[in-house]
Amino acid sequence: MSLEKKSIHIRIDQDMHSRLVVLAELEGNEIAAQGSVLLEKMIMGEWHTVTVAAEKMNRLGLTGNLGQGNGSVVKLREVEDFSVIGNKKA
């Protein structure tokens, strides 16, 4: 049983599309499936970076008000908010 996935539409540079075609052929995947695999890997890498930074900031006591940004107070979410969204493995 596979999990239902959300659909998105993206536009990429022609060179990146050509590379994606080659990567898909090497892996025996359709272009969309290979693009999905690569995008999910990239998102998980970025998510890891954000959660590690948030954990470090929380340990340093840097959550909450950080100062002014365009006249309004800038606030960070607590690290616990990130765990609600999920640390699901790709």
N, C-alpha and C positions, 0 to 999 in steps of 0.2 A: 504494500500500500504506500503510495507516494504522497507527500504532503502537497497541499494545494499551494501554488505560488501566485504571487501578484504579478500583473503584467505592467511593463513600462515600455515607453518608446524613447529611444535615444538616437542622436546623430553623432557619428564619429568621423574623424578625418579620413580621407580616402586611403592614406598610407596605413593608418591603424586598421581599417577594414580589410585591406589586403593581407596584413599580418594576421588578423583574426581568422581569415579564410585558411591560411596555411596552418595555423595552430589547430583549427578545427579538424582539418584533414589529417594531421599527425595524430590527433587523439581519437579519430573516428567519430567525431560528433558533428551535428549540424551547427551552422554558424551561430544561431541564436542560443543553443545549449552551451556552446563553448564560451560565448560572451557572458552568459549568466554565471558560469563557473568562475570566470576571471573577475567579474564584477563583485560577486559574493566574497571572493578571497580579498579583494582590495578593500571592501567595506569592513570586513572583520579586522583587517590590519589597522585601518583608521580607527575603528571602534576601540581596539586594544590600546592604541596610543592615547585616546581621549580618556578612557577609564583609568589608565595608569597615571596620567597627569592629574585627574580629579582626585584619586586616592592620595597622591603626594601632596596636593594642595590641602586636602582635608587633614592629613597628618600634621601639616605645618600651620594649621589653623587659618587657612586662607579662604575658607568658604564664607559666603555671605556678602556683605557690601565691600566692594573693592575700590570704589571711587566714582568719579563723575565721567560720563560718556555722553557727549552731545547734550549736556544739561540734565540728564536723568541718571539715577543711580543704577549702576551695573551690578547685577546679582548673579551668583553661580548657583546651580542646583547642588543639593547635597549628593554625595556619592551614592547613597541608597536609591536615589531617583534613577540612576543609570542601571542599577541591577533590576529595577522593575521592567525596564525596556528589554533587558535580556543580554546575557552573555552566551547566547546559543552558538554552538560550534557550527562552522560552515561545512 
